[in-house]
Amino acid sequence: MKRLKILAPERYPWTFTGPRASRHDITRAFFIPANKISPKIEGITAFPTVLFKPFDLVHAFNRIPLGRTPYVIGCESHIPRGFGIETSALYKRMARSLASQRCRAIIPISRYASGLITRDHEHRPWWPALKAKMVVRNPSIATRPFQVGPPPSPIRIAFVGNHFARKGGCVAVRIAELAARRGIPVEVHIVSGLEMGAAVWTDPTRDAFFDPYRRMLDRPNVTLHPTLPNREVLDLLGTMHFSVLTTFSDTFGYSALESMACGTPVIASRQGALPEFIHDGVNGIMLDLPTNPWGEWVHGGHPGRHTATYEAIVRDDIERLAEEALTAVERQLSDDDGYRRMRRAAYAEIETRFDIPSSSAFWDDLYQQAISNGP
């Protein structure tokens, strides 16, 4: 069987969505982040490496690679990525690339992503070609050693995410404040660059909106880690009772996988792909969020992010999620045996559904099939 030369992107998401080990030769290389040039061309990219070295196949993620080399493409939500330009000639050209013989497979990483692609394209002329190439494959992640028993007191909760407000950081610090007022021993660790505001698509645009949550970061029961190497993040997650991903907009939530791979259950919001692998009261805590039929927060893309009305929507959801999360944590930790089962179930979900050997075998077989099915 031929050993193929595969080109793949070097950044964080592909680590979860490609083979961790392979019988083929995989080169991870720099790709041009076209979205930094203009959001209108976010859906395409180029790998300068192909100018100097031939490859049998490109394994792209989210962005369609320019050139002539055959490719397979994974995606976490919409494909092609072209927000606001869905009727443009560029969008149609990208869609036709996906439908062409050059694109050998389209791999949504969740049922959520598959549903969005279906919604976006099922009435388009290229849909039959896209549908025939689609196969859902979840990410993979290595488990870490963990103890079934809960960590020592106090109750330890972590939030990990640079987009602080979008991913649930405001909820996490509000949990800390509520717990302190009620005399509940809770310690919250925040790992975040604290990006929030107008540049983040779910956030209110007025910077002062976030001032109360910034002040909560100074509470005695909150520890801020502006940045940590990934290994130290995993070490920290392993010492937590829970992690928080009460996000308003996430496609999959890789930090949830990292938490569960340490045996730490996740407090999550019911949106995106999170309900596909976090089951309330079984391997985590799932809090409701108002969503549309495709699992997206109903207020995503709100035209009035600068308005008091939108600020009230976000503030009310933060408050509700924090209250419900703290109540759920208290209830769960009052049942020591039940909490131990939850930790085991979180770990088992990773071992059985996101394991590396079956994922690597899937990708290796897909690469071979993609080349075999070529012209």
N, C-alpha and C positions, 0 to 999 in steps of 0.2 A: 504494500500500500504506500503510495507516494507521500512523502513528508512535505507538507505545504508550507509556503512562506506567507504568513499572515501579518498584515499591518493593522495596528489598533491605536486608539488614542491613549494618552498617558495620564489623563486626569482621573479624579476620584471616582465618579460613577462607574466607569468601565471596570474598576477593580471588583465590584460586586456583580457585574453583568457580563463578564467574560470568564473563560476557564482559568482557574487558579493554577492548574498544571495542565500541560498539553503534550500530545505526541507530535504536534506540529511546531514549527519555529515561529514564535510570535515576537514581533518587534513593536514595542510601544513607543510612539513618537509624538513630537509636537504637532499640533494642528492649528491652523489659523482661526482664532475666535472671531468669526465674521460679525457676531452680534456686537462686538466692541467697536466695529466700524460703523454699523448701522443696524438697528433692530429689524429693518426690512429684509436683511439678508441673513438673519439668524439661522435659517434652515439649511444653509450650505456651509461647506468648509473645504479646505485644501490641506493636503499633507505634503510639505516640501520634500520630505524624504523620498517620495516616489520619483523625483527627478533624478535621483542618484542610485537608486537600487530597485530592481524589479520585484514585484510581489504577485502571488497567485490570487490573493483575495484581500479586500479591506473589510475589517469588522468595525463598522462605524457605530456611533451611538448618538441618537437625536438629530444629528446633522448629516445631510447627504454629501458624500465626498465627491468633489469634482474630479474629472479625469476619465480614463477608459477602463481602469481596472475593475473587474467585477466586485460587487460588495454585498454583504449582509448588513442589516441595520437593526439595532435594538432601539427601543424607545420607551420613555416613561410616561408619556401622555400623548399629546397631539403629534402627528407626523403627516406631512412635513410641518416644521415649525414656521409659521408665518402669521403671527397674530395681527389681525386688522388688515391683512392683504389677501384674504381668501378668494377674492374675485380677480386678482391681478394676473397678468401674464406670467410673472415669476412663480407664483404659487402653482399655477397650472403646469408650468414646466417642471417644477420640483415633483409634483404628483405623477407626471408622466415618466419621470426618471424612476420613481418607485415602481411603476407599472411595467417598466421596460425589462428586457432580458438581462440588462446589466445588473439589476437588483435581483439577487437570488432568493432572499428571504427577508421578512419583516417580523421582528420578534418583540412584541409588547411584553413588558416585564410583569404585568398584572392583568386581571380581568377588567379592572378599572380602565387601564390604558386601552385595552382592546375595545371596550365600549365607546370610548371617546373617538377612536379611529372609525368605528362603524358609524357613529352619529355624523361625523364630519364628511364621510365619503359615500355612504350607501346610496345616495341619489346621483352620484357623479358617474360619468361614463367609464372611468378607470377603476371603479370599485371591484368588479369581478376579478381583475388581475391582482389587485391588492389583497383581496380576501383569500385568494388561492395561495398566497405566499405567507400568510400570517400564522404564527404559532406562539402561544403564550409560554414564557419560561420565566419563573421567578429568579431573583438573584441568589447568590450563595455567600456564605460567610463561615469562617472557622469558629467553633465554640472555644471557650476558655474554661479552665478549671474553676469550679465554684462549689460552695458549701450549701447544702440544702437548708441548713438552719439560717434564720434571719440574722442580719448584722446586729451588733449591740445597739442599745439605746444611745442617743435619742433617735427618733424617726428621721432617716436621711433620704432626701429627695434630690435628684439631679435634673437639670435642664441643659441640653447641649444643642447649640444652633446659633450661627452668626446672625441670621435674621431674627432678632430677639422677639419682636412683637408678633410677627407672622406665625412663628413656630410654637409660641406658647410661653415665652419668657415672662411676659406680664402676668400670666396666670400663675407661674411658679413663685414669683416674688409676692404676689397677693396671697397665695397659700401660706407663705411664711408669716405675713402680717396677721392674717386671720388666726393662725395657730398661736402666735405670741399673745394676742388679745384674749384668747380663750384658755391660756395656760397649758397648751398642748406642746410637748417637747418635740419640735420639728426643726430640722436643720436643712437648709436648701443650698445646694451648690449650683452655681451658674457658670457654664463654660460658653462664652460668647464674646464676639467682637462688638456686640451691641449695635448692629446695624438696624435702623428703624427709621420710619418717616416716609417722605415723599417718593424716594427712590424704590421703595418696596411696594409692590402692586396691591397688597391687601391693607396697607397701613393708612390711617388718616394722614393728610399732608401737613397739618399744622404741628410743628415740632413741639410746642408747649403741651400738646395733648399727653406726651409721654413723661412729662416732668414728675408726676406722682409715682410712676413706676421706677424712674431713675432714683428717686429718693428711697424707695423701698430696698434698693441694692445696698444701702448703707446700714440696714438693720443688723443687729448683733447676730441674728440667726441666719444670715445670708452671707455666703462666701463667693466672691467673683473671681473667676479665673479667666482673664482676657484672652488667653491662648494657652493651649497645652498640646504637646505632641500626641498623636493618635494613641500610642501605647499607654500614655498616662491617662488619657480619657477613658480607655477601657479599664485600666486599673481602678480609676475612680468609680466607674459604673458598677464594678464588681462589689463595692463596699456600700452600695445604696439599697434601701428597701424598695424604692420605685424610681423610675425616671419619668419625665413629663414630655409629651409631644402633643399638646392640645392645640394643634395647628389649624389655622384658617385656610391654608392652601399648601398641600403637599401631594406629590404624586405617589411616592412609595413610603418614604421615611426610613432611610438607611440607618439613622441613629437608633431607631426602634429595634432594628435587627441587632445592632451592636450591643444594646442593652440586654436583650433577651439571650444573646449568645453568652452573656455573663451570668445568666440565671436571674436577672433583675427584671421584674414585670414593668410594663409601661402603662402609664395613664395617658390615654390617647383620645382624640376627638374622632367621631364617626364620619370620616370623609376620606376621599382618595382611596388608596389600596389598603389602608390600615385595617378596616373591618375584615379583610380577607385572611388575616393571620393573627389578629388580636381579638380574643373572644372574652367578652365581659364576664368577670367572676371566675374564669377558668384559667387563663394564662396572662391576664392583665385586667385593666379597668378601662371600659369604653364609655365615653361621655357623648351624649347626643349633641349634634350640631345641625341646624337647619340646612338641608342639602337639596339639590335638584335631583331628577331621576338618574343622573349619571354620577352622583356622588360628589359633586362640587358644592362648596358653600354657596348658599343662594345669594349672598351679598358680594361675591367675588365679581370684579369688574364693575362695581358700583360707580356711576358717573359723578357722584357727588362726594368724593373722598375729602374734599375741602370743607364740607358742611358740618354743622352741629348735629344734624340728623344722623349722618354716618358715624360721627364720633360717639353718639349715644348708642348706636347699634353695637359698635365694637366694645365700648365700655361695659355695656350690659352683658354681652357674651363673656367677656373676661371675668366679670364678677360672678356670674352663674357657674362658669366652669370651675373657678377656684373654690366656691362653696361646695359644689358637688364632689370635686376631687378630694377635698379635705374630709368630707363626710365618708366617702368611700374608703379612704385610707384608714381612718379610725375603725370602721366596721371590719375591714379585712384583717387588720393587725390585731383585733380583739379575738380572732380565731387563729391561734398559732398553727394548728394542724392544717387548716384551710390555706393559710398563707404559704406554708411549706409546699403544699400541693401546687399552689399557683406558681411558685418558683420552679418546681420540677417541670410543670407543664410549659412554662415559657422556654426553658432550656430544651425540652423535648421537641417543641415546634421547630426550633432551629435545626436540631439533629436530624429530623425526619423530612422536613420540607425544604430546607435551604442548605442541604449538605453539599460539600464540595465534590466528592467523587462522581455522583450522578450528574451534577451540573457540568463538570469538565468533559464527561463522556458525551453528553448532549451536544456541546459545542464542537467537539472534535468530529463527531459524526456529521453534524450540520455542515461544517467546512468541507468535508469530503463530498457530501451530497451536492453542495452548491457548485463545486467544480465539476463533478460528474454530470450534472444536469445542464452544463453550459453548452454554448453552440459548438 
